[in-house]
Amino acid sequence: MKNTSKYKSFVALALALCMMWTLVSCSAGSDKSLAGENEFGQGYNNDTSKDLFPTEELPEDYGSWDEYYEENYGKLIENSWVSTETEPVSTFSSDVDTASYTRFRSFVNSGLPFEQIKNYCGASIRTEEMLNYFKYAASSPAGGDLFGMRSEISSCPWNPDAALLMMTFKAKEVQNENKGNNLVFLIDVSGSMNSADKLPLLKKAFRTLTNVLGVNDVVSIVTYSGKEEVVLSGCSGADKSKILGAVDKLSASGSTNGSAGMERAYSLAQDYYIEGGNNRIIMATDGDLNVGITSTDEILKYVEQKRESGVYISTVGFGTGGYSDAMLETIADNGNGAYYFVDGESEAEKIFGSDLTQTLYTVAKDVKFQITFNSEAIEEYRLVGYENRVMNNEDFENDAKDAGEVGSGAQLAVCYEIKLKDGANDIENWMSLEVRYKNPDEDTSVLDSYSITNSSYVSAPSPDFIFAGGVIALSMLLHDSKYITADGINLDFVKNALVRSGSNDFYKNELIGIIDKLR
């Protein structure tokens, strides 16, 4: 029996081709896999634009469900071990996205068993996004540094032959109230958004965000389906009733011409551009682009071009079915924004009430990390996560090379597995870390440097270290990681690690309940 989603895709493509033939105005594209290493997805084979929930019967074209899922949803290619003798330097871009964790949570809460989630997740569950959903103890920046940094090294839970390095970063906090925000909300109102977990949820979330807007803010709203429409233009953030009135009238129908809406949104952002302020598009969608520019590489080139204007774009995903994780991550990553996924009302309030407003105040752009391991102390290393953020070492000093942006007070965690050499404890300096970034209004980067010494090694790790180890182990289990070499690394281990951390944080404790649903 053929997979019904394939027929739906065929019909959608046929309609799009007809429109192109008769109107000569839209460019319809087919789904495109991200394979191997490329400029927008290093280390990925990822096409998550297919329906999340396929037919219960295995399509006859496939010999097993594993074969089906790997072809249609991709497989994460984890970072491998690297010898310090041949390559002591590791370089990557910052990432503060959190969408992977909330997508995972939505899978669990929808009732999917663990084995099925393992197949579904593919490359859309990124370890760093799982890790960075949670907050950890962090130091405030010293002097003029961008980040405060804490480092901790202890035994690696899933590899008895390695240690685990955990670095936590907290960005400096700034206020930009006087200059204000120029926000353009680009809202998908196509037919696929007509379900309770999409447009209706977005409307509720919008009220939370509107409450934090002020007189110095300017708000515009562009909707898109078969065509784009400006429903609000240059409205003061203080006129909350007008903003909410425009949102309340939104309804969903039609196809999804996201590229046309995006063009109009960028145009509006330029019309109301605030010099020295935050000029940002916030795109809210289920990611199902089927008219106009539809391929990931075309979108990448478009937002790369537009970010040079000083207008950035963040993405917020909703719902399941036809969801394109790769598309939304590409838009945010290359449009100098952040990528979130909303899986319920509480997450909507969290994102629209605090997370989005934090990323509005950009404190640094093109943030790159480069760590140099002392080969006398460290034999090998493996970067945990950040697979599609890995950069060539020579790009670290190249100011023309784009990297991630960081908002006021943002936090992120970075972990490496490391193998220590005999006698490492007698060597003080184990590694050095450099962070290169540009201030928001500048084009030349500055450099901050840190040292990580043998004093970072502890035999009794902190609660944060224990919790992070549990989260990473969970992500590795989801990917059937070949780098798990210890016995007993399973969901019971994950739960025990989370419980042992003893956190009273709501979101950390929530994860314990989520694991219980899977066991």
C-alpha positions in Angstrom: 0.0 0.0 0.0 1.5 3.3 -1.0 2.1 6.0 1.6 -0.7 8.6 1.3 1.6 11.4 2.1 3.5 10.7 -1.1 0.2 11.2 -3.1 -0.5 14.4 -1.2 2.9 15.7 -2.1 2.4 14.7 -5.7 -1.0 16.6 -5.9 0.5 19.6 -4.2 3.4 19.7 -6.6 1.1 19.3 -9.6 -1.0 22.2 -8.5 2.1 24.3 -7.9 3.3 23.5 -11.5 0.0 24.5 -12.9 0.1 27.8 -11.2 3.6 28.4 -12.4 2.6 27.6 -16.0 -0.5 29.8 -16.0 0.5 32.7 -13.9 4.3 32.7 -14.4 4.6 34.2 -11.0 5.6 31.4 -8.6 8.5 29.1 -8.5 7.5 25.7 -7.0 10.3 23.4 -5.8 10.4 19.9 -4.6 11.7 18.8 -1.1 15.5 18.8 -1.1 17.6 16.7 1.3 20.5 18.2 3.1 23.3 15.6 2.6 26.9 15.5 3.7 28.7 18.8 4.4 27.5 22.0 2.8 27.2 25.7 3.7 23.9 25.4 5.4 24.0 22.0 7.1 27.4 20.6 7.8 27.3 17.0 8.9 23.6 16.5 8.1 21.4 14.3 5.9 18.1 15.9 6.8 14.8 16.4 5.1 12.1 16.7 7.7 9.5 18.3 5.5 7.5 15.1 5.2 4.4 14.4 7.3 5.4 13.6 10.9 2.8 10.8 11.3 2.9 8.5 8.3 0.5 5.7 7.5 0.5 2.8 10.0 1.4 0.4 7.2 5.0 0.3 5.9 5.2 1.6 2.3 6.0 -1.2 -0.1 9.0 0.7 -1.4 10.9 0.0 1.9 12.2 -3.1 3.6 11.9 -1.8 7.1 10.7 1.2 9.1 14.3 2.1 9.9 15.0 2.4 6.2 11.9 4.5 5.7 12.6 6.9 8.4 16.3 7.3 7.6 15.5 8.2 4.0 12.6 10.6 4.8 13.8 12.2 8.1 17.6 12.0 7.9 20.1 10.7 10.3 22.4 12.7 12.5 26.1 12.3 11.7 27.7 12.9 15.1 31.1 14.6 15.5 33.9 12.1 15.7 37.0 11.8 17.8 39.9 14.0 16.7 43.6 13.5 17.7 45.3 16.5 19.2 48.5 15.4 17.5 47.0 16.0 14.0 44.4 18.7 14.8 44.5 20.4 18.2 42.1 23.2 17.2 38.3 23.0 17.2 36.1 25.8 15.8 32.4 26.3 15.8 29.6 28.9 15.8 27.4 29.8 18.7 23.8 28.4 18.9 21.1 29.4 21.4 18.2 27.7 19.6 15.9 25.4 21.6 13.5 24.0 19.1 14.8 20.4 19.3 13.9 20.0 22.9 10.3 21.2 22.5 9.8 19.1 19.4 11.0 16.0 21.4 8.6 16.9 24.2 5.7 17.2 21.8 6.6 13.7 20.4 6.4 12.3 23.9 3.2 14.1 24.9 1.5 13.0 21.7 2.0 9.4 22.9 4.7 8.2 20.6 6.8 5.3 22.1 10.5 5.8 22.5 11.6 3.5 19.7 9.3 5.4 17.3 10.7 8.8 18.4 14.2 7.5 17.8 13.3 6.9 14.2 11.3 10.1 13.8 13.9 12.4 15.3 16.6 12.1 12.6 18.7 15.2 12.4 15.9 17.4 13.8 16.8 16.6 17.4 20.1 18.5 17.9 22.0 17.8 21.1 23.0 21.4 21.7 19.4 22.5 21.5 18.4 19.9 23.9 21.1 21.0 26.3 20.6 24.8 25.8 16.9 24.6 26.6 17.8 24.6 30.3 19.6 27.1 32.4 22.8 26.4 34.3 24.8 28.3 36.9 27.0 30.8 35.1 29.4 33.6 35.9 28.8 37.2 34.9 31.2 38.6 32.3 34.3 40.3 33.7 35.5 43.6 32.4 34.5 44.2 28.8 34.2 40.5 27.9 31.1 39.3 26.1 30.7 36.2 28.2 31.2 35.0 31.7 32.6 31.4 31.4 32.7 28.5 33.9 34.4 25.2 33.1 34.1 21.9 34.8 35.7 18.5 34.0 34.8 15.1 35.4 34.2 11.5 34.4 32.2 11.0 31.2 29.0 9.1 32.1 28.7 7.2 28.9 32.4 6.6 28.2 34.6 5.1 30.9 37.7 5.9 28.9 37.0 9.6 28.7 36.4 12.7 30.7 33.7 15.3 30.0 34.4 19.0 29.7 31.4 21.3 30.3 31.6 25.0 29.6 28.8 27.4 30.5 28.6 30.9 29.1 26.4 33.8 30.0 26.3 36.9 27.8 26.4 40.4 29.2 23.1 42.1 29.7 22.2 45.4 28.1 19.0 47.5 27.8 17.9 49.2 24.6 14.7 50.7 25.7 15.4 54.2 24.3 16.1 53.1 20.8 13.1 50.7 20.6 12.2 47.7 18.5 10.9 47.6 14.9 9.1 44.3 14.8 7.4 42.7 11.8 5.4 39.6 12.5 5.2 37.4 9.5 2.3 35.0 10.2 1.4 31.9 8.3 -2.4 31.8 7.8 -2.5 29.0 5.2 -4.9 26.1 5.5 -2.3 23.9 7.3 -2.3 26.4 10.2 -6.0 25.7 10.8 -5.7 23.5 13.9 -5.7 24.1 17.7 -1.9 23.7 18.1 -1.1 26.3 15.4 -2.9 29.6 14.6 -5.2 29.6 17.6 -2.2 28.9 19.9 -0.3 31.7 18.2 -3.1 34.1 18.9 -3.0 33.3 22.6 0.8 33.7 22.6 0.6 37.0 20.9 -1.1 38.5 23.9 1.9 37.6 26.1 4.3 39.4 23.8 2.1 42.4 23.3 2.1 43.1 27.0 5.9 43.8 27.0 5.8 46.2 24.1 6.1 49.9 24.7 5.8 53.4 23.2 9.2 53.2 21.5 8.3 50.0 19.7 6.8 49.8 16.2 4.8 46.7 15.2 3.7 45.5 11.7 1.9 42.3 10.8 2.2 40.5 7.4 0.1 37.4 6.7 0.7 34.9 4.0 -1.2 32.0 2.4 -1.9 32.0 -1.3 -1.0 35.7 -1.2 0.6 38.1 1.3 -1.4 40.8 3.0 -0.4 43.7 5.3 -2.9 43.7 8.2 -1.0 46.2 10.4 1.6 48.7 9.5 3.9 50.8 11.7 1.6 50.6 14.8 3.0 51.9 18.1 3.7 49.1 20.6 1.7 51.1 23.1 -1.5 50.7 21.1 -2.1 47.2 22.4 -5.8 47.0 21.5 -5.1 47.8 17.8 -2.4 45.1 17.7 -4.5 42.4 19.3 -7.6 43.4 17.3 -5.6 42.7 14.1 -4.4 39.4 15.4 -7.9 38.3 16.6 -9.2 38.7 13.0 -6.7 36.2 11.5 -8.0 33.0 10.0 -6.4 30.2 8.1 -7.0 29.0 4.5 -5.2 28.5 1.2 -1.7 27.4 0.2 1.6 28.5 1.7 3.5 31.2 -0.3 6.0 32.0 2.4 8.5 33.7 0.1 6.0 36.4 -1.0 5.2 37.1 2.6 8.9 37.3 3.5 9.6 39.8 0.8 6.8 42.1 2.0 8.0 41.7 5.6 11.5 42.8 4.8 10.1 45.7 2.9 8.0 46.8 5.9 11.0 46.4 8.2 13.0 48.8 6.0 10.1 51.3 5.9 10.1 51.6 9.7 13.8 50.9 10.2 15.1 52.2 13.6 18.7 53.3 13.4 20.6 51.7 16.2 17.5 49.8 17.3 16.4 46.2 16.9 14.9 45.6 13.5 13.6 42.1 13.3 11.1 39.8 11.6 9.4 37.1 13.6 8.1 34.4 11.4 5.4 32.1 12.9 4.6 29.1 10.8 4.3 25.3 10.6 7.0 25.5 8.0 5.1 24.0 5.1 6.1 26.2 2.2 4.6 24.8 -1.0 4.4 27.9 -3.3 7.0 30.4 -4.3 10.6 29.8 -3.1 10.3 26.3 -1.5 13.8 24.9 -1.4 16.1 25.3 1.5 19.1 26.5 -0.4 17.1 29.2 -2.2 15.7 30.4 1.2 19.3 30.4 2.6 20.6 32.7 -0.2 17.6 35.0 0.2 17.9 35.6 4.0 21.8 35.8 3.8 21.3 38.7 1.4 18.7 40.4 3.5 20.6 40.2 6.8 23.1 42.7 5.3 20.4 45.3 5.5 20.4 45.1 9.3 17.1 43.4 9.5 17.2 40.0 11.2 14.7 37.2 11.2 13.7 34.6 13.9 11.4 31.7 13.4 8.8 30.1 15.7 7.4 26.7 14.6 4.0 25.3 15.5 2.3 21.9 15.2 3.0 18.7 13.3 2.2 17.4 9.8 4.2 18.8 6.9 6.6 20.4 9.4 9.9 21.6 7.9 12.5 21.7 10.6 15.3 22.1 8.1 13.6 25.1 6.5 12.9 27.0 9.8 16.4 26.4 11.2 18.0 27.6 8.0 16.0 30.8 8.0 16.8 31.6 11.6 20.5 30.5 11.5 21.3 32.4 8.3 19.0 35.4 9.0 20.8 36.2 12.3 18.0 35.0 14.4 16.9 32.2 16.8 14.7 29.2 16.2 12.0 28.1 18.6 9.2 25.5 18.5 5.9 25.9 20.4 4.3 22.7 21.7 1.7 24.1 24.0 0.3 27.1 25.9 3.0 27.2 28.6 5.8 27.1 26.0 4.0 29.8 24.0 4.0 32.0 27.1 7.7 31.2 27.8 8.8 32.0 24.3 6.7 35.1 23.6 7.0 36.4 27.2 10.8 36.1 27.7 12.8 34.1 25.1 11.9 36.2 22.1 12.3 39.5 23.9 15.7 38.5 25.1 16.9 37.8 21.6 15.6 41.1 20.4 18.5 42.8 22.2 21.5 41.6 20.3 24.7 42.1 22.1 27.1 40.4 19.7 26.9 39.0 16.1 29.1 36.5 14.3 30.0 34.8 17.6 32.7 32.1 17.0 34.4 29.8 19.5 37.9 28.3 19.0 39.4 25.9 21.5 43.0 24.8 21.3 43.9 21.6 23.2 47.3 21.1 24.7 48.5 17.9 23.1 50.8 17.1 26.1 47.7 16.8 28.3 44.9 15.9 26.0 45.1 12.9 23.6 41.8 13.2 21.8 38.6 15.3 21.9 35.1 15.1 20.5 32.7 18.0 20.3 29.3 17.0 21.7 26.5 18.4 19.4 26.9 21.6 17.3 27.3 19.3 14.2 25.9 21.9 11.8 27.8 24.7 13.6 31.3 23.3 13.0 33.5 25.8 11.1 36.8 25.6 9.4 39.6 26.8 11.6 40.7 29.4 9.2 37.2 31.0 9.3 37.7 32.0 12.9 39.6 35.1 12.0 37.7 35.7 8.8 35.3 38.6 9.6 33.4 38.0 6.3 32.3 34.5 7.6 28.9 34.6 9.2 28.3 32.9 12.6 25.6 33.0 15.3 24.2 35.9 17.2 23.8 36.3 20.9 21.1 38.2 22.8 21.3 40.1 26.1 21.8 37.7 29.0 21.7 34.6 26.8 23.2 31.4 28.1 24.6 28.4 26.4 26.5 25.3 27.3 29.3 23.5 25.3 30.6 20.0 26.1 33.5 18.0 24.8 34.5 14.4 25.5 38.3 14.4 26.1 40.8 11.7 26.7 43.5 12.6 29.1 47.1 11.5 28.7 49.1 9.9 31.5 50.6 12.6 33.7 48.0 15.2 32.6 47.5 16.2 36.2 51.1 17.4 36.3 50.4 19.9 33.4 48.6 23.0 34.5 47.2 24.4 31.2 45.0 21.9 29.4 43.4 24.1 26.8 42.8 27.7 25.8 39.6 29.2 24.5 39.1 32.2 22.3 35.8 33.8 21.5 35.6 36.1 18.5 32.6 38.4 17.8 31.5 41.7 16.5 29.6 44.3 18.4 26.1 44.9 16.9 27.0 48.1 15.0 30.6 47.1 14.0 32.1 45.1 11.2 35.4 44.3 12.8 35.6 41.5 15.4 37.1 41.6 18.8 38.7 38.7 20.8 38.2 37.4 24.3 40.5 34.7 25.7 40.2 32.2 28.5 42.4 29.4 30.0 41.1 26.0 31.2 43.5 24.4 33.6 43.8 21.1 35.5 42.0 22.8 38.4 38.8 22.4 36.4 38.8 18.7 37.0 36.7 17.5 40.0 35.9 14.0 41.2 32.5 15.1 42.5 30.7 16.9 39.7 28.2 19.7 40.3 24.4 19.2 39.9 24.5 21.1 36.6 27.2 18.7 35.3 25.1 15.7 36.4 21.9 17.1 34.8 23.7 18.0 31.5 25.2 14.5 31.4 21.7 13.1 31.6 20.4 15.3 28.8 23.3 14.5 26.5 22.8 10.8 27.2 19.2 11.1 26.3 20.0 12.7 23.0 22.7 10.1 22.2 20.1 7.3 22.9 17.7 9.1 20.5 20.4 8.8 17.8 21.6 5.3 18.7 25.0 6.9 19.2 28.0 4.7 18.6 29.9 6.8 21.1 28.0 5.2 24.0 30.5 2.6 25.3 29.5 2.3 29.0 27.0 -0.4 30.1 23.6 0.6 31.5 23.1 3.8 29.5 19.4 3.8 29.1 16.3 5.7 30.1 16.6 4.6 33.7 20.2 6.0 33.7 18.9 9.3 32.3 16.1 9.6 34.9 18.5 8.8 37.7 20.9 11.4 36.5 18.2 14.0 36.4 16.9 13.1 39.9 20.5 13.0 41.3 21.1 16.6 40.1 18.5 17.7 42.7 17.3 20.7 40.8 14.2 22.6 41.9 13.9 24.2 38.5 10.4 23.7 36.9 11.6 22.8 33.4 14.4 20.4 34.7 11.9 18.6 36.9 9.4 18.5 34.0 11.9 16.5 32.0 11.9 13.8 34.7 8.1 13.4 34.2 8.6 13.2 30.4 11.2 10.4 30.8 8.6 8.5 33.0 6.2 8.6 30.1 8.7 6.8 27.9 9.8 4.1 30.4 
